[in-house]
Amino acid sequence: MESAFIFVIHSELFPLSFIVTSIGICNFVCRTITMAAPIVAEAENTMIPIGIIIISNLAGVICSFGLKPRLTLDPVRQSLK
């Protein structure tokens, strides 16, 4: 379900020529973080995983304020209307 939401919202936020690139960048970053998850989960200090979750959530909230919907549609989407 999350993947479908990503595809729908990307068309509202980015130009058509950048959609595939942005999804690829997000996919690469997510897979890299996923590979590091077992290392973080096995940390002796239990505050490390909790701190990483809090920091990543705060970074997501802060970054979401910078997203603005585009006012113009792509030529392809205009021709469909």
PyMOL Python script that loads the backbone (N, CA, C, O; Angstrom):
from pymol import cmd

cmd.read_pdbstr("""\
ATOM      1  N   MET A   1       0.817  -1.189   0.000  1.00  0.00           N
ATOM      2  CA  MET A   1       0.000   0.000   0.000  1.00  0.00           C
ATOM      3  C   MET A   1       0.869   1.264   0.000  1.00  0.00           C
ATOM      4  O   MET A   1       0.529   2.266  -0.630  1.00  0.00           O
ATOM      5  N   GLU A   2       1.991   1.196   0.717  1.00  0.00           N
ATOM      6  CA  GLU A   2       2.861   2.368   0.768  1.00  0.00           C
ATOM      7  C   GLU A   2       3.451   2.683  -0.599  1.00  0.00           C
ATOM      8  O   GLU A   2       3.625   3.849  -0.952  1.00  0.00           O
ATOM      9  N   SER A   3       3.757   1.642  -1.368  1.00  0.00           N
ATOM     10  CA  SER A   3       4.340   1.861  -2.689  1.00  0.00           C
ATOM     11  C   SER A   3       3.363   2.571  -3.605  1.00  0.00           C
ATOM     12  O   SER A   3       3.756   3.442  -4.381  1.00  0.00           O
ATOM     13  N   ALA A   4       2.100   2.207  -3.521  1.00  0.00           N
ATOM     14  CA  ALA A   4       1.085   2.873  -4.343  1.00  0.00           C
ATOM     15  C   ALA A   4       0.971   4.341  -3.970  1.00  0.00           C
ATOM     16  O   ALA A   4       0.827   5.195  -4.844  1.00  0.00           O
ATOM     17  N   PHE A   5       1.033   4.643  -2.674  1.00  0.00           N
ATOM     18  CA  PHE A   5       0.960   6.030  -2.232  1.00  0.00           C
ATOM     19  C   PHE A   5       2.158   6.827  -2.727  1.00  0.00           C
ATOM     20  O   PHE A   5       2.022   7.988  -3.115  1.00  0.00           O
ATOM     21  N   ILE A   6       3.334   6.201  -2.714  1.00  0.00           N
ATOM     22  CA  ILE A   6       4.540   6.888  -3.184  1.00  0.00           C
ATOM     23  C   ILE A   6       4.396   7.258  -4.666  1.00  0.00           C
ATOM     24  O   ILE A   6       4.738   8.373  -5.061  1.00  0.00           O
ATOM     25  N   PHE A   7       3.897   6.337  -5.477  1.00  0.00           N
ATOM     26  CA  PHE A   7       3.748   6.617  -6.902  1.00  0.00           C
ATOM     27  C   PHE A   7       2.729   7.724  -7.148  1.00  0.00           C
ATOM     28  O   PHE A   7       2.922   8.556  -8.034  1.00  0.00           O
ATOM     29  N   VAL A   8       1.653   7.742  -6.379  1.00  0.00           N
ATOM     30  CA  VAL A   8       0.621   8.762  -6.571  1.00  0.00           C
ATOM     31  C   VAL A   8       1.127  10.132  -6.155  1.00  0.00           C
ATOM     32  O   VAL A   8       0.945  11.104  -6.888  1.00  0.00           O
ATOM     33  N   ILE A   9       1.758  10.228  -4.992  1.00  0.00           N
ATOM     34  CA  ILE A   9       2.187  11.532  -4.483  1.00  0.00           C
ATOM     35  C   ILE A   9       3.382  12.082  -5.252  1.00  0.00           C
ATOM     36  O   ILE A   9       3.546  13.299  -5.333  1.00  0.00           O
ATOM     37  N   HIS A  10       4.221  11.216  -5.819  1.00  0.00           N
ATOM     38  CA  HIS A  10       5.365  11.696  -6.591  1.00  0.00           C
ATOM     39  C   HIS A  10       4.920  12.505  -7.800  1.00  0.00           C
ATOM     40  O   HIS A  10       5.577  13.483  -8.157  1.00  0.00           O
ATOM     41  N   SER A  11       3.833  12.125  -8.429  1.00  0.00           N
ATOM     42  CA  SER A  11       3.387  12.867  -9.612  1.00  0.00           C
ATOM     43  C   SER A  11       2.893  14.258  -9.249  1.00  0.00           C
ATOM     44  O   SER A  11       2.850  15.145 -10.102  1.00  0.00           O
ATOM     45  N   GLU A  12       2.519  14.457  -7.990  1.00  0.00           N
ATOM     46  CA  GLU A  12       2.071  15.783  -7.560  1.00  0.00           C
ATOM     47  C   GLU A  12       3.233  16.678  -7.125  1.00  0.00           C
ATOM     48  O   GLU A  12       3.119  17.903  -7.161  1.00  0.00           O
ATOM     49  N   LEU A  13       4.339  16.076  -6.720  1.00  0.00           N
ATOM     50  CA  LEU A  13       5.434  16.857  -6.144  1.00  0.00           C
ATOM     51  C   LEU A  13       6.582  17.122  -7.108  1.00  0.00           C
ATOM     52  O   LEU A  13       7.247  18.154  -7.005  1.00  0.00           O
ATOM     53  N   PHE A  14       6.824  16.216  -8.036  1.00  0.00           N
ATOM     54  CA  PHE A  14       7.994  16.325  -8.890  1.00  0.00           C
ATOM     55  C   PHE A  14       7.590  16.342 -10.357  1.00  0.00           C
ATOM     56  O   PHE A  14       6.542  15.804 -10.716  1.00  0.00           O
ATOM     57  N   PRO A  15       8.417  16.962 -11.218  1.00  0.00           N
ATOM     58  CA  PRO A  15       8.159  16.912 -12.654  1.00  0.00           C
ATOM     59  C   PRO A  15       8.314  15.486 -13.185  1.00  0.00           C
ATOM     60  O   PRO A  15       8.999  14.657 -12.587  1.00  0.00           O
ATOM     61  N   LEU A  16       7.682  15.227 -14.289  1.00  0.00           N
ATOM     62  CA  LEU A  16       7.661  13.881 -14.860  1.00  0.00           C
ATOM     63  C   LEU A  16       9.059  13.338 -15.123  1.00  0.00           C
ATOM     64  O   LEU A  16       9.296  12.141 -14.959  1.00  0.00           O
ATOM     65  N   SER A  17       9.979  14.192 -15.524  1.00  0.00           N
ATOM     66  CA  SER A  17      11.332  13.738 -15.843  1.00  0.00           C
ATOM     67  C   SER A  17      12.147  13.354 -14.605  1.00  0.00           C
ATOM     68  O   SER A  17      13.183  12.701 -14.734  1.00  0.00           O
ATOM     69  N   PHE A  18      11.704  13.742 -13.423  1.00  0.00           N
ATOM     70  CA  PHE A  18      12.463  13.474 -12.196  1.00  0.00           C
ATOM     71  C   PHE A  18      11.832  12.382 -11.336  1.00  0.00           C
ATOM     72  O   PHE A  18      12.434  11.961 -10.348  1.00  0.00           O
ATOM     73  N   ILE A  19      10.636  11.915 -11.686  1.00  0.00           N
ATOM     74  CA  ILE A  19       9.921  10.954 -10.848  1.00  0.00           C
ATOM     75  C   ILE A  19      10.712   9.667 -10.669  1.00  0.00           C
ATOM     76  O   ILE A  19      10.885   9.206  -9.541  1.00  0.00           O
ATOM     77  N   VAL A  20      11.192   9.082 -11.752  1.00  0.00           N
ATOM     78  CA  VAL A  20      11.900   7.807 -11.667  1.00  0.00           C
ATOM     79  C   VAL A  20      13.201   7.966 -10.889  1.00  0.00           C
ATOM     80  O   VAL A  20      13.572   7.087 -10.111  1.00  0.00           O
ATOM     81  N   THR A  21      13.886   9.069 -11.092  1.00  0.00           N
ATOM     82  CA  THR A  21      15.137   9.320 -10.369  1.00  0.00           C
ATOM     83  C   THR A  21      14.884   9.444  -8.869  1.00  0.00           C
ATOM     84  O   THR A  21      15.631   8.882  -8.069  1.00  0.00           O
ATOM     85  N   SER A  22      13.847  10.168  -8.484  1.00  0.00           N
ATOM     86  CA  SER A  22      13.573  10.347  -7.056  1.00  0.00           C
ATOM     87  C   SER A  22      13.155   9.036  -6.400  1.00  0.00           C
ATOM     88  O   SER A  22      13.543   8.769  -5.262  1.00  0.00           O
ATOM     89  N   ILE A  23      12.374   8.218  -7.090  1.00  0.00           N
ATOM     90  CA  ILE A  23      11.996   6.918  -6.534  1.00  0.00           C
ATOM     91  C   ILE A  23      13.229   6.027  -6.406  1.00  0.00           C
ATOM     92  O   ILE A  23      13.358   5.299  -5.421  1.00  0.00           O
ATOM     93  N   GLY A  24      14.132   6.070  -7.374  1.00  0.00           N
ATOM     94  CA  GLY A  24      15.362   5.288  -7.301  1.00  0.00           C
ATOM     95  C   GLY A  24      16.249   5.714  -6.148  1.00  0.00           C
ATOM     96  O   GLY A  24      16.825   4.869  -5.463  1.00  0.00           O
ATOM     97  N   ILE A  25      16.366   7.015  -5.926  1.00  0.00           N
ATOM     98  CA  ILE A  25      17.169   7.517  -4.808  1.00  0.00           C
ATOM     99  C   ILE A  25      16.568   7.069  -3.483  1.00  0.00           C
ATOM    100  O   ILE A  25      17.286   6.609  -2.596  1.00  0.00           O
ATOM    101  N   CYS A  26      15.258   7.203  -3.351  1.00  0.00           N
ATOM    102  CA  CYS A  26      14.579   6.774  -2.117  1.00  0.00           C
ATOM    103  C   CYS A  26      14.755   5.277  -1.892  1.00  0.00           C
ATOM    104  O   CYS A  26      14.995   4.846  -0.765  1.00  0.00           O
ATOM    105  N   ASN A  27      14.638   4.487  -2.947  1.00  0.00           N
ATOM    106  CA  ASN A  27      14.794   3.043  -2.845  1.00  0.00           C
ATOM    107  C   ASN A  27      16.212   2.682  -2.398  1.00  0.00           C
ATOM    108  O   ASN A  27      16.387   1.818  -1.539  1.00  0.00           O
ATOM    109  N   PHE A  28      17.219   3.333  -2.968  1.00  0.00           N
ATOM    110  CA  PHE A  28      18.613   3.071  -2.600  1.00  0.00           C
ATOM    111  C   PHE A  28      18.880   3.413  -1.136  1.00  0.00           C
ATOM    112  O   PHE A  28      19.507   2.634  -0.418  1.00  0.00           O
ATOM    113  N   VAL A  29      18.406   4.572  -0.696  1.00  0.00           N
ATOM    114  CA  VAL A  29      18.627   5.000   0.685  1.00  0.00           C
ATOM    115  C   VAL A  29      17.923   4.049   1.655  1.00  0.00           C
ATOM    116  O   VAL A  29      18.493   3.673   2.679  1.00  0.00           O
ATOM    117  N   CYS A  30      16.695   3.663   1.338  1.00  0.00           N
ATOM    118  CA  CYS A  30      15.951   2.759   2.229  1.00  0.00           C
ATOM    119  C   CYS A  30      16.619   1.398   2.333  1.00  0.00           C
ATOM    120  O   CYS A  30      16.697   0.831   3.422  1.00  0.00           O
ATOM    121  N   ARG A  31      17.098   0.872   1.229  1.00  0.00           N
ATOM    122  CA  ARG A  31      17.765  -0.435   1.280  1.00  0.00           C
ATOM    123  C   ARG A  31      19.087  -0.362   2.041  1.00  0.00           C
ATOM    124  O   ARG A  31      19.453  -1.311   2.734  1.00  0.00           O
ATOM    125  N   THR A  32      19.801   0.744   1.919  1.00  0.00           N
ATOM    126  CA  THR A  32      21.049   0.919   2.661  1.00  0.00           C
ATOM    127  C   THR A  32      20.786   0.984   4.162  1.00  0.00           C
ATOM    128  O   THR A  32      21.510   0.380   4.953  1.00  0.00           O
ATOM    129  N   ILE A  33      19.756   1.711   4.544  1.00  0.00           N
ATOM    130  CA  ILE A  33      19.403   1.805   5.966  1.00  0.00           C
ATOM    131  C   ILE A  33      18.944   0.453   6.490  1.00  0.00           C
ATOM    132  O   ILE A  33      19.244   0.097   7.630  1.00  0.00           O
ATOM    133  N   THR A  34      18.223  -0.302   5.674  1.00  0.00           N
ATOM    134  CA  THR A  34      17.754  -1.618   6.086  1.00  0.00           C
ATOM    135  C   THR A  34      18.925  -2.569   6.342  1.00  0.00           C
ATOM    136  O   THR A  34      18.864  -3.399   7.249  1.00  0.00           O
ATOM    137  N   MET A  35      19.980  -2.450   5.551  1.00  0.00           N
ATOM    138  CA  MET A  35      21.150  -3.298   5.782  1.00  0.00           C
ATOM    139  C   MET A  35      21.842  -2.967   7.103  1.00  0.00           C
ATOM    140  O   MET A  35      22.462  -3.841   7.709  1.00  0.00           O
ATOM    141  N   ALA A  36      21.743  -1.721   7.554  1.00  0.00           N
ATOM    142  CA  ALA A  36      22.376  -1.319   8.808  1.00  0.00           C
ATOM    143  C   ALA A  36      21.503  -1.618  10.023  1.00  0.00           C
ATOM    144  O   ALA A  36      21.975  -1.503  11.154  1.00  0.00           O
ATOM    145  N   ALA A  37      20.260  -1.993   9.822  1.00  0.00           N
ATOM    146  CA  ALA A  37      19.337  -2.213  10.944  1.00  0.00           C
ATOM    147  C   ALA A  37      19.797  -3.291  11.920  1.00  0.00           C
ATOM    148  O   ALA A  37      19.698  -3.070  13.127  1.00  0.00           O
ATOM    149  N   PRO A  38      20.293  -4.440  11.474  1.00  0.00           N
ATOM    150  CA  PRO A  38      20.740  -5.437  12.458  1.00  0.00           C
ATOM    151  C   PRO A  38      21.899  -4.959  13.337  1.00  0.00           C
ATOM    152  O   PRO A  38      21.991  -5.338  14.504  1.00  0.00           O
ATOM    153  N   ILE A  39      22.763  -4.144  12.786  1.00  0.00           N
ATOM    154  CA  ILE A  39      23.894  -3.626  13.564  1.00  0.00           C
ATOM    155  C   ILE A  39      23.382  -2.708  14.666  1.00  0.00           C
ATOM    156  O   ILE A  39      23.854  -2.763  15.802  1.00  0.00           O
ATOM    157  N   VAL A  40      22.417  -1.869  14.323  1.00  0.00           N
ATOM    158  CA  VAL A  40      21.856  -0.947  15.309  1.00  0.00           C
ATOM    159  C   VAL A  40      21.042  -1.709  16.353  1.00  0.00           C
ATOM    160  O   VAL A  40      21.097  -1.383  17.538  1.00  0.00           O
ATOM    161  N   ALA A  41      20.289  -2.720  15.922  1.00  0.00           N
ATOM    162  CA  ALA A  41      19.443  -3.476  16.854  1.00  0.00           C
ATOM    163  C   ALA A  41      20.252  -4.247  17.881  1.00  0.00           C
ATOM    164  O   ALA A  41      19.774  -4.481  18.991  1.00  0.00           O
ATOM    165  N   GLU A  42      21.470  -4.647  17.532  1.00  0.00           N
ATOM    166  CA  GLU A  42      22.307  -5.413  18.449  1.00  0.00           C
ATOM    167  C   GLU A  42      23.225  -4.550  19.306  1.00  0.00           C
ATOM    168  O   GLU A  42      24.118  -5.070  19.975  1.00  0.00           O
ATOM    169  N   ALA A  43      23.015  -3.261  19.291  1.00  0.00           N
ATOM    170  CA  ALA A  43      23.849  -2.366  20.105  1.00  0.00           C
ATOM    171  C   ALA A  43      23.608  -2.653  21.585  1.00  0.00           C
ATOM    172  O   ALA A  43      22.480  -2.917  22.001  1.00  0.00           O
ATOM    173  N   GLU A  44      24.678  -2.598  22.369  1.00  0.00           N
ATOM    174  CA  GLU A  44      24.569  -2.890  23.801  1.00  0.00           C
ATOM    175  C   GLU A  44      23.761  -1.828  24.536  1.00  0.00           C
ATOM    176  O   GLU A  44      22.998  -2.144  25.449  1.00  0.00           O
ATOM    177  N   ASN A  45      23.927  -0.591  24.144  1.00  0.00           N
ATOM    178  CA  ASN A  45      23.178   0.498  24.756  1.00  0.00           C
ATOM    179  C   ASN A  45      21.799   0.567  24.101  1.00  0.00           C
ATOM    180  O   ASN A  45      21.702   0.771  22.890  1.00  0.00           O
ATOM    181  N   THR A  46      20.736   0.401  24.884  1.00  0.00           N
ATOM    182  CA  THR A  46      19.378   0.396  24.313  1.00  0.00           C
ATOM    183  C   THR A  46      18.911   1.779  23.874  1.00  0.00           C
ATOM    184  O   THR A  46      17.905   1.889  23.173  1.00  0.00           O
ATOM    185  N   MET A  47      19.602   2.811  24.260  1.00  0.00           N
ATOM    186  CA  MET A  47      19.202   4.163  23.856  1.00  0.00           C
ATOM    187  C   MET A  47      19.610   4.470  22.422  1.00  0.00           C
ATOM    188  O   MET A  47      19.054   5.385  21.814  1.00  0.00           O
ATOM    189  N   ILE A  48      20.560   3.736  21.870  1.00  0.00           N
ATOM    190  CA  ILE A  48      21.016   3.989  20.500  1.00  0.00           C
ATOM    191  C   ILE A  48      19.901   3.733  19.484  1.00  0.00           C
ATOM    192  O   ILE A  48      19.641   4.610  18.661  1.00  0.00           O
ATOM    193  N   PRO A  49      19.226   2.571  19.498  1.00  0.00           N
ATOM    194  CA  PRO A  49      18.143   2.378  18.527  1.00  0.00           C
ATOM    195  C   PRO A  49      16.995   3.370  18.706  1.00  0.00           C
ATOM    196  O   PRO A  49      16.436   3.857  17.723  1.00  0.00           O
ATOM    197  N   ILE A  50      16.644   3.668  19.948  1.00  0.00           N
ATOM    198  CA  ILE A  50      15.565   4.619  20.198  1.00  0.00           C
ATOM    199  C   ILE A  50      15.963   6.008  19.706  1.00  0.00           C
ATOM    200  O   ILE A  50      15.149   6.715  19.111  1.00  0.00           O
ATOM    201  N   GLY A  51      17.203   6.398  19.950  1.00  0.00           N
ATOM    202  CA  GLY A  51      17.682   7.700  19.481  1.00  0.00           C
ATOM    203  C   GLY A  51      17.682   7.806  17.964  1.00  0.00           C
ATOM    204  O   GLY A  51      17.345   8.855  17.415  1.00  0.00           O
ATOM    205  N   ILE A  52      18.059   6.721  17.279  1.00  0.00           N
ATOM    206  CA  ILE A  52      18.064   6.728  15.815  1.00  0.00           C
ATOM    207  C   ILE A  52      16.648   6.854  15.270  1.00  0.00           C
ATOM    208  O   ILE A  52      16.418   7.567  14.293  1.00  0.00           O
ATOM    209  N   ILE A  53      15.694   6.163  15.899  1.00  0.00           N
ATOM    210  CA  ILE A  53      14.299   6.271  15.459  1.00  0.00           C
ATOM    211  C   ILE A  53      13.776   7.690  15.657  1.00  0.00           C
ATOM    212  O   ILE A  53      13.117   8.234  14.771  1.00  0.00           O
ATOM    213  N   ILE A  54      14.061   8.291  16.800  1.00  0.00           N
ATOM    214  CA  ILE A  54      13.598   9.649  17.070  1.00  0.00           C
ATOM    215  C   ILE A  54      14.225  10.641  16.089  1.00  0.00           C
ATOM    216  O   ILE A  54      13.532  11.509  15.557  1.00  0.00           O
ATOM    217  N   ILE A  55      15.518  10.519  15.849  1.00  0.00           N
ATOM    218  CA  ILE A  55      16.202  11.430  14.921  1.00  0.00           C
ATOM    219  C   ILE A  55      15.665  11.278  13.498  1.00  0.00           C
ATOM    220  O   ILE A  55      15.451  12.276  12.811  1.00  0.00           O
ATOM    221  N   SER A  56      15.444  10.034  13.049  1.00  0.00           N
ATOM    222  CA  SER A  56      14.932   9.845  11.687  1.00  0.00           C
ATOM    223  C   SER A  56      13.502  10.355  11.548  1.00  0.00           C
ATOM    224  O   SER A  56      13.145  10.903  10.505  1.00  0.00           O
ATOM    225  N   ASN A  57      12.679  10.185  12.578  1.00  0.00           N
ATOM    226  CA  ASN A  57      11.319  10.718  12.526  1.00  0.00           C
ATOM    227  C   ASN A  57      11.318  12.243  12.498  1.00  0.00           C
ATOM    228  O   ASN A  57      10.557  12.849  11.744  1.00  0.00           O
ATOM    229  N   LEU A  58      12.153  12.856  13.302  1.00  0.00           N
ATOM    230  CA  LEU A  58      12.243  14.326  13.297  1.00  0.00           C
ATOM    231  C   LEU A  58      12.763  14.840  11.956  1.00  0.00           C
ATOM    232  O   LEU A  58      12.296  15.867  11.462  1.00  0.00           O
ATOM    233  N   ALA A  59      13.725  14.135  11.366  1.00  0.00           N
ATOM    234  CA  ALA A  59      14.233  14.545  10.054  1.00  0.00           C
ATOM    235  C   ALA A  59      13.129  14.448   9.004  1.00  0.00           C
ATOM    236  O   ALA A  59      13.022  15.317   8.139  1.00  0.00           O
ATOM    237  N   GLY A  60      12.310  13.403   9.071  1.00  0.00           N
ATOM    238  CA  GLY A  60      11.201  13.264   8.131  1.00  0.00           C
ATOM    239  C   GLY A  60      10.171  14.370   8.276  1.00  0.00           C
ATOM    240  O   GLY A  60       9.661  14.888   7.282  1.00  0.00           O
ATOM    241  N   VAL A  61       9.867  14.730   9.514  1.00  0.00           N
ATOM    242  CA  VAL A  61       8.898  15.808   9.744  1.00  0.00           C
ATOM    243  C   VAL A  61       9.445  17.135   9.232  1.00  0.00           C
ATOM    244  O   VAL A  61       8.727  17.887   8.573  1.00  0.00           O
ATOM    245  N   ILE A  62      10.698  17.426   9.525  1.00  0.00           N
ATOM    246  CA  ILE A  62      11.304  18.684   9.079  1.00  0.00           C
ATOM    247  C   ILE A  62      11.373  18.741   7.552  1.00  0.00           C
ATOM    248  O   ILE A  62      11.070  19.776   6.958  1.00  0.00           O
ATOM    249  N   CYS A  63      11.765  17.643   6.919  1.00  0.00           N
ATOM    250  CA  CYS A  63      11.866  17.631   5.452  1.00  0.00           C
ATOM    251  C   CYS A  63      10.497  17.742   4.781  1.00  0.00           C
ATOM    252  O   CYS A  63      10.388  18.294   3.686  1.00  0.00           O
ATOM    253  N   SER A  64       9.463  17.227   5.425  1.00  0.00           N
ATOM    254  CA  SER A  64       8.136  17.287   4.804  1.00  0.00           C
ATOM    255  C   SER A  64       7.607  18.713   4.695  1.00  0.00           C
ATOM    256  O   SER A  64       6.758  18.990   3.847  1.00  0.00           O
ATOM    257  N   PHE A  65       8.089  19.616   5.531  1.00  0.00           N
ATOM    258  CA  PHE A  65       7.659  21.009   5.423  1.00  0.00           C
ATOM    259  C   PHE A  65       8.198  21.678   4.153  1.00  0.00           C
ATOM    260  O   PHE A  65       7.652  22.690   3.715  1.00  0.00           O
ATOM    261  N   GLY A  66       9.249  21.134   3.565  1.00  0.00           N
ATOM    262  CA  GLY A  66       9.825  21.705   2.354  1.00  0.00           C
ATOM    263  C   GLY A  66       9.136  21.266   1.073  1.00  0.00           C
ATOM    264  O   GLY A  66       9.393  21.832   0.011  1.00  0.00           O
ATOM    265  N   LEU A  67       8.261  20.262   1.154  1.00  0.00           N
ATOM    266  CA  LEU A  67       7.568  19.777  -0.042  1.00  0.00           C
ATOM    267  C   LEU A  67       6.365  20.661  -0.349  1.00  0.00           C
ATOM    268  O   LEU A  67       5.545  20.939   0.525  1.00  0.00           O
ATOM    269  N   LYS A  68       6.275  21.088  -1.573  1.00  0.00           N
ATOM    270  CA  LYS A  68       5.159  21.917  -2.013  1.00  0.00           C
ATOM    271  C   LYS A  68       4.601  21.340  -3.305  1.00  0.00           C
ATOM    272  O   LYS A  68       5.375  20.968  -4.187  1.00  0.00           O
ATOM    273  N   PRO A  69       3.275  21.253  -3.443  1.00  0.00           N
ATOM    274  CA  PRO A  69       2.717  20.738  -4.700  1.00  0.00           C
ATOM    275  C   PRO A  69       2.985  21.699  -5.852  1.00  0.00           C
ATOM    276  O   PRO A  69       3.005  22.917  -5.672  1.00  0.00           O
ATOM    277  N   ARG A  70       3.189  21.136  -7.029  1.00  0.00           N
ATOM    278  CA  ARG A  70       3.437  21.965  -8.209  1.00  0.00           C
ATOM    279  C   ARG A  70       2.129  22.610  -8.666  1.00  0.00           C
ATOM    280  O   ARG A  70       1.058  22.016  -8.546  1.00  0.00           O
ATOM    281  N   LEU A  71       2.228  23.800  -9.179  1.00  0.00           N
ATOM    282  CA  LEU A  71       1.039  24.500  -9.648  1.00  0.00           C
ATOM    283  C   LEU A  71       0.714  24.170 -11.096  1.00  0.00           C
ATOM    284  O   LEU A  71      -0.442  24.266 -11.508  1.00  0.00           O
ATOM    285  N   THR A  72       1.717  23.784 -11.868  1.00  0.00           N
ATOM    286  CA  THR A  72       1.480  23.456 -13.275  1.00  0.00           C
ATOM    287  C   THR A  72       1.582  21.951 -13.468  1.00  0.00           C
ATOM    288  O   THR A  72       2.334  21.268 -12.773  1.00  0.00           O
ATOM    289  N   LEU A  73       0.829  21.460 -14.404  1.00  0.00           N
ATOM    290  CA  LEU A  73       0.860  20.040 -14.723  1.00  0.00           C
ATOM    291  C   LEU A  73       1.830  19.787 -15.859  1.00  0.00           C
ATOM    292  O   LEU A  73       2.137  20.692 -16.634  1.00  0.00           O
ATOM    293  N   ASP A  74       2.310  18.567 -15.959  1.00  0.00           N
ATOM    294  CA  ASP A  74       3.153  18.176 -17.066  1.00  0.00           C
ATOM    295  C   ASP A  74       2.347  18.162 -18.353  1.00  0.00           C
ATOM    296  O   ASP A  74       1.128  17.996 -18.310  1.00  0.00           O
ATOM    297  N   PRO A  75       3.003  18.334 -19.501  1.00  0.00           N
ATOM    298  CA  PRO A  75       2.280  18.308 -20.784  1.00  0.00           C
ATOM    299  C   PRO A  75       1.501  17.014 -20.994  1.00  0.00           C
ATOM    300  O   PRO A  75       0.421  17.033 -21.585  1.00  0.00           O
ATOM    301  N   VAL A  76       2.031  15.902 -20.523  1.00  0.00           N
ATOM    302  CA  VAL A  76       1.337  14.631 -20.693  1.00  0.00           C
ATOM    303  C   VAL A  76       0.041  14.630 -19.904  1.00  0.00           C
ATOM    304  O   VAL A  76      -0.997  14.206 -20.412  1.00  0.00           O
ATOM    305  N   ARG A  77       0.095  15.104 -18.662  1.00  0.00           N
ATOM    306  CA  ARG A  77      -1.102  15.129 -17.840  1.00  0.00           C
ATOM    307  C   ARG A  77      -2.095  16.158 -18.341  1.00  0.00           C
ATOM    308  O   ARG A  77      -3.302  15.964 -18.191  1.00  0.00           O
ATOM    309  N   GLN A  78      -1.620  17.257 -18.937  1.00  0.00           N
ATOM    310  CA  GLN A  78      -2.539  18.246 -19.490  1.00  0.00           C
ATOM    311  C   GLN A  78      -3.291  17.696 -20.686  1.00  0.00           C
ATOM    312  O   GLN A  78      -4.461  18.018 -20.892  1.00  0.00           O
ATOM    313  N   SER A  79      -2.619  16.863 -21.480  1.00  0.00           N
ATOM    314  CA  SER A  79      -3.280  16.307 -22.652  1.00  0.00           C
ATOM    315  C   SER A  79      -4.334  15.281 -22.252  1.00  0.00           C
ATOM    316  O   SER A  79      -5.267  15.033 -23.016  1.00  0.00           O
ATOM    317  N   LEU A  80      -4.204  14.678 -21.069  1.00  0.00           N
ATOM    318  CA  LEU A  80      -5.195  13.707 -20.605  1.00  0.00           C
ATOM    319  C   LEU A  80      -6.458  14.359 -20.086  1.00  0.00           C
ATOM    320  O   LEU A  80      -7.503  13.712 -20.020  1.00  0.00           O
ATOM    321  N   LYS A  81      -6.384  15.627 -19.718  1.00  0.00           N
ATOM    322  CA  LYS A  81      -7.565  16.308 -19.176  1.00  0.00           C
ATOM    323  C   LYS A  81      -8.472  16.846 -20.235  1.00  0.00           C
ATOM    324  O   LYS A  81      -9.503  17.442 -19.922  1.00  0.00           O
TER     325      LYS A  81
END
""", "prot")
cmd.dss("prot")
cmd.show_as("cartoon", "prot")
cmd.util.cbc("prot")
cmd.orient("prot")
